[in-house]
Amino acid sequence: MNGVITALLLTVAAGLSTGIGGALVLFKKKISSDFLAGALGLSAGVMLFISLAELLPQSQALMAACWSGKGGGAMALVAFFIGMGVITLIDFIVPEYENPHEATGLSLDGHANIKRLGVMSAIAIAVHNFPEGIATFIGALNDPQTGAGITFAIALHNIPEGIAVAIPIYYATKKKGKAFLWAMLSGLSEPAGALLCYGAATLFGADLAGGGPAFPLVLAAVAGIMAYISLDELLPTAEKYGKHHVAIAGVVAGMAIMGASLLLI
């Protein structure tokens, strides 16, 4: 039970980091584009490395123990792409003009148009954050260090999402508290996703932290979700700041940090 509580707390921490983005907008005159691009790149590097070097291989190894031959590994690979498909479907469901990950870029220099933009950004971000909460919860339930790495990566990429929510609401209402509150609330869907995942697993008797095929298949799907988020959301957003080399340096640094941390276990 302690493992479940720890996983839930890490998910809450990742989700509420959108509030950091809201606070940056309200209390900092100018945020360096180098910092944001590098942070997004670092987040992508951590998530890609965890997905491809840790979660997917572990899933394939566990599935191979359940099925002889290559069948288990193949099922894990299918689950990986199913995870990608789920998050892709969410991208199609959220209209492009309301999707903060498909926007023309986040700007801290110009005024946002209307309050509705901020509210719709908050809703769209909440939809996207739901599977991220599942990813954080499953990763932390499997291994607290892996969960901490996922939490760190998702928290970093949630900061600019909080900025995307806070900017239009603040400039439309001139109320700092309201802008900060909406930024915080947009991240609450992550712990909601974790709670739904845990509730569904309990209801159907699935073991998310141990033996049986349920855990490795969900682990592979989580890896797919994280890989997609890195490639479709984090890196393109970093590129929109016009800091290509800073973003790539962040990716390499994130991979190196995560790889070194795994070797120290």
C-alpha positions in Angstrom: 0.0 0.0 0.0 2.9 2.3 0.7 4.0 1.9 -2.9 0.6 3.0 -4.2 0.6 6.1 -1.9 4.1 7.0 -3.1 3.1 6.6 -6.8 0.0 8.7 -6.2 2.1 11.5 -4.5 4.6 11.5 -7.4 1.7 11.8 -9.8 0.2 14.8 -7.9 3.6 16.4 -7.9 4.0 16.0 -11.6 0.5 17.3 -12.3 0.6 20.4 -10.0 3.9 21.5 -11.7 1.6 23.4 -14.1 1.3 25.8 -11.3 5.0 26.6 -11.5 4.4 27.8 -15.1 1.6 30.0 -13.8 3.8 31.4 -11.1 6.6 32.1 -13.6 4.2 34.2 -15.8 3.0 36.2 -12.8 6.3 36.8 -10.9 9.0 36.8 -13.5 9.3 39.6 -16.1 10.9 37.5 -18.8 11.6 33.8 -19.1 14.6 32.9 -21.2 13.7 30.9 -24.3 17.0 29.1 -23.9 15.9 27.9 -20.5 12.5 26.6 -21.8 14.0 25.0 -24.9 16.7 23.3 -22.8 14.2 22.1 -20.1 11.9 20.7 -22.7 14.8 18.9 -24.4 16.0 17.5 -21.1 12.5 16.3 -20.3 12.3 14.6 -23.8 15.7 12.9 -23.3 14.7 11.5 -19.9 11.3 10.2 -21.1 12.8 8.7 -24.3 15.6 7.0 -22.5 13.2 5.5 -19.8 10.8 4.4 -22.5 13.2 2.7 -24.8 16.0 1.6 -22.5 14.1 0.7 -19.4 10.3 0.2 -19.6 10.0 -1.5 -23.1 12.9 -4.0 -22.5 11.6 -4.8 -19.1 8.1 -5.4 -20.5 9.5 -7.7 -23.2 11.5 -9.7 -20.7 8.5 -10.2 -18.4 6.3 -11.2 -21.3 8.9 -13.6 -22.5 8.7 -15.4 -19.2 4.9 -15.8 -19.7 5.0 -17.0 -23.3 7.7 -19.2 -24.9 9.4 -18.1 -28.1 9.0 -14.6 -29.4 5.3 -14.3 -28.8 5.6 -12.5 -25.5 8.1 -9.9 -26.8 5.8 -9.3 -29.9 2.8 -8.7 -27.6 4.8 -6.2 -25.6 5.8 -4.4 -28.9 2.1 -4.3 -29.9 1.2 -2.8 -26.5 3.9 -0.2 -27.0 2.3 1.0 -30.3 -1.2 0.7 -28.8 0.0 3.2 -26.2 1.1 5.5 -29.0 -2.2 5.0 -30.7 -4.2 6.1 -27.5 -2.3 9.4 -27.2 -2.6 9.9 -30.9 -6.4 9.5 -30.7 -6.5 12.1 -28.0 -4.6 14.5 -30.3 -7.3 14.0 -32.9 -10.1 14.4 -30.5 -8.8 17.8 -29.2 -9.3 20.4 -32.0 -6.1 21.7 -33.4 -6.9 25.4 -32.7 -7.6 24.5 -29.1 -4.7 22.1 -28.7 -1.7 23.7 -26.9 0.6 21.1 -28.5 -0.4 22.1 -32.0 -0.3 25.8 -31.5 2.0 28.1 -33.4 4.1 28.4 -30.3 4.0 29.8 -26.8 5.0 33.4 -26.4 5.8 35.4 -23.3 6.2 38.7 -25.1 2.7 39.4 -26.6 -0.8 39.7 -25.1 -3.1 36.7 -25.4 -6.3 37.4 -27.2 -9.2 36.4 -24.9 -9.9 34.6 -21.7 -11.6 31.7 -23.6 -8.2 30.8 -25.1 -6.8 30.2 -21.6 -9.8 28.2 -20.4 -9.8 26.0 -23.6 -6.1 25.6 -23.2 -6.6 24.4 -19.6 -9.3 21.9 -20.8 -7.1 20.6 -23.7 -4.1 20.3 -21.4 -6.2 18.4 -18.9 -7.2 15.9 -21.6 -3.5 15.4 -22.6 -2.3 15.1 -19.0 -4.7 12.2 -18.2 -2.6 9.4 -19.8 0.6 11.1 -18.4 -0.8 10.5 -15.0 -1.2 6.8 -15.8 2.4 6.7 -17.0 3.7 8.3 -13.9 1.7 6.1 -11.6 2.6 2.8 -13.3 6.3 3.8 -13.5 6.4 4.7 -9.8 4.5 1.6 -8.8 7.0 -0.6 -10.7 10.2 1.2 -9.4 10.3 4.4 -7.3 13.5 5.6 -9.1 11.9 5.2 -12.5 8.8 6.9 -11.2 10.9 9.8 -9.9 12.5 10.1 -13.3 9.2 10.1 -15.1 7.8 12.7 -12.5 10.8 14.9 -13.2 10.4 14.8 -16.9 6.6 15.3 -16.9 6.9 18.1 -14.4 9.4 19.9 -16.6 7.1 19.7 -19.6 4.1 20.7 -17.6 5.7 24.1 -16.7 5.2 25.6 -20.2 1.7 24.2 -20.3 0.9 26.2 -17.1 2.3 29.2 -18.9 0.0 28.6 -21.9 -3.0 28.6 -19.5 -1.9 31.6 -17.3 -1.0 34.1 -20.0 -4.4 34.6 -21.7 -6.4 34.4 -18.4 -4.1 36.9 -16.7 -4.1 39.4 -19.6 -7.9 39.0 -20.0 -8.9 39.4 -16.3 -5.8 41.2 -14.8 -6.3 38.8 -11.8 -3.1 36.9 -10.9 -4.9 34.6 -8.5 -7.3 33.4 -11.1 -4.6 32.8 -13.7 -2.5 30.8 -11.2 -5.5 28.8 -10.1 -6.4 27.8 -13.6 -2.8 26.8 -14.3 -2.9 24.6 -11.2 -6.3 23.0 -12.0 -5.2 22.0 -15.5 -2.7 19.6 -14.0 -5.2 17.8 -11.7 -6.2 15.3 -14.4 -2.8 13.6 -13.9 -3.6 12.3 -10.4 -7.2 11.7 -11.7 -5.7 9.4 -14.3 -3.7 7.6 -11.7 -6.7 7.0 -9.5 -8.8 5.7 -12.4 -6.0 3.3 -13.4 -5.7 2.0 -9.8 -9.4 1.7 -9.4 -9.8 -0.2 -12.7 -6.9 -2.5 -11.8 -8.5 -3.2 -8.4 -12.0 -3.8 -10.0 -10.8 -6.2 -12.6 -8.1 -7.9 -10.4 -5.2 -6.8 -12.5 -1.8 -6.8 -10.9 0.0 -3.6 -11.9 3.0 -4.1 -9.7 3.9 -7.7 -10.1 3.2 -11.0 -11.9 0.9 -11.8 -14.8 0.6 -10.3 -18.2 -1.3 -7.2 -17.2 1.6 -5.4 -15.7 4.2 -5.8 -18.5 1.6 -5.0 -21.2 0.5 -1.8 -19.4 4.2 -1.0 -18.9 4.8 -1.3 -22.6 1.8 0.9 -23.4 3.1 3.5 -20.9 6.5 3.5 -22.8 4.6 4.2 -26.0 2.7 7.1 -24.5 5.9 8.6 -23.1 7.8 8.2 -26.4 4.9 9.9 -28.3 4.8 12.8 -25.8 8.5 13.3 -26.3 8.5 13.3 -30.1 5.1 15.0 -30.7 5.0 17.5 -27.9 8.3 18.2 -26.1 10.7 18.5 -29.0 8.4 20.4 -31.4 7.6 22.9 -28.7 11.3 23.4 -28.0 11.8 24.0 -31.7 9.2 26.7 -31.8 11.4 28.7 -29.5 14.0 28.7 -32.3 16.6 27.0 -30.1 17.3 23.8 -32.0 20.8 23.1 -30.6 19.9 24.0 -27.1 16.9 21.6 -27.2 19.1 18.8 -28.6 21.7 19.4 -26.0 18.9 19.1 -23.4 17.9 15.7 -25.0 21.5 14.4 -24.8 21.9 15.6 -21.2 18.6 14.1 -20.2 19.6 10.7 -21.6 23.0 10.9 -20.0 21.5 11.8 -16.6 18.9 9.0 -16.7 21.4 6.4 -18.0 23.9 7.3 -15.3 21.3 7.1 -12.6 20.2 3.6 -13.7 23.8 2.4 -13.6 24.1 3.6 -10.0 21.3 1.4 -8.8 
